[in-house]
Amino acid sequence: MGYTVRKLLESEQFPKMKLLCGEKGLDLEVRGIRIIEIEDMERYLTGGEILITSLQVYLSCSDREVEQHFEDLVKSDISGFIVKKKKEYDPTGRRLSLLEKHCKKYEIPLVEIPGDLYYWGIIRHVMMQVFDKDTARLKYFKITHDNFNTFILKNNGSSNTASDIIKFLSIMIENPVVLYYGNLNCMVSTNLDNSKLILSDEIQPYKPNIITKFQYMKQMKGSCVQYIVKFAILSEVDIYITITEENRELIELDYMAIENAIINLQYGFLSEFAQDEVKKKYQRDIIHNILNGLLSSKEMTEAAAQLGMKESDTYRVVDFHTIKKKCTKKIYKRTASRSRCYRG
C-alpha cells in the first residue's frame, strides 16, 4: 500500500492535526498535495491529491457556489482535505460545515490544523513520502515558484516586494532570514537583529545539492550554521541573503524555496528600478515643458501637482553650465538669473 492519510496522522509529525470526519477514507492512497489557490481548483487536479485550504479563496463566493465547488472537488478522486481554521475566512463556520457534509457523504478524510501551523512543513513531509527525491524537488520548486510570484503581481515592483518575499521565505523554511545591501548593511530582517552582516574569517564556499547559479557560503553564527547567498542586480549591485538554522536544519526542498525567493527578489528589484527610471524621465519631461511654456494653464496645474509644487510657493531655476578647460573666450558673468514662478 502507498502513502495514506492514515500514515500522515500516525506519523505524529504534526500532533496538532485533528481528524474531523471521513474515517473510512483514511486508507486512500495519497499521490500528491496541493494548495487550493483558485475557486475552481477542481479543473487542475490529476487525482489522489490531498488539498490544503484556509477557505480564503471562497470569500467572494455564495454558499451555493461554494457547495458546488466542494461537490466537484470530492468527485475528483482526491485523497483528503487539510483545513486551517481561520475565523476571518469563515466567520460563521458555514463553509467548513458544507465541506464536512460532503466529506462525510463521499467518505473523504477531513483534517483540521490550527491557525498557527503553516502549510509548508506538511507539504515538504508529504512530498518526501510520496515522490522520489528528484520529483519532490521539481514539484516543490513549482509550488514555491507559484506562491512567490503572487508578491510580484500584488506589489507590482513596489518597495514592499522584498519585505514580503523575505518574510514568506522565513515562514517556508522556519528560520530567520535577513537581506543585506552590498555594503553589508541590513535591508530587511525577519527578526530583531538589524545589525551589519559580518563575514567571518572562517567562512567557506558551500555547494547545496541542487543546480544553482548563485554563490552560496557557510559560516557559524554563535552556535548556529548560517548560510549566505550572494547575488547581483543588473550584474552590478551585490545583494546578500542569510538564513540561520536557529529552528531546524535545512533540507534539499528548502533550497528550492531559497532559489525561488532570490529569483523573485531580482525581478522585484529590476521592476522597481525600471519604474523609478520611467518616473524620473517623466518628471524631467514635465519640468522641461513647464520651463519652456509648453503647457496650458490647466496642464500647468496638473503638472505642478504631480511634482508636488504648491501654488503659495515661489520657485527659482538655477541654470548651470560647464566651461571647457582651455577656453580662451572671455566669460561674462550673467547678472540676470532665469527664474520662473509658479502661481497656479
Secondary structure, DSSP 8 states (H G I E B T S, - for coil): ---BHHHHHHT-SSTT-EEEE-GGGTTSB--EEEE--STTGGGG--SSEEEEE-SGGGTTS-HHHHHHHHHHHHTS---EEEEE--TTTSTTSHHHHHHHHHHHHHT--EEEE-TTS-HHHHHHHHHHHHS-HHHHHHHHHHHHHHHHHHHHHHHTT-THHHHHHHHHHHHHHTS-EEEE-TTS-EEEESSS--------TT-EEE--SS--SSEEEEEEETTEEEEEEEEEETTTEEEEEEEE-SSS---HHHHHHHHHHHHHHHHHHHHHHHHHHHHHHHHHHHHHHHHTT-S-HHHHHHHHHHTT--TT------------TT--S------S--------
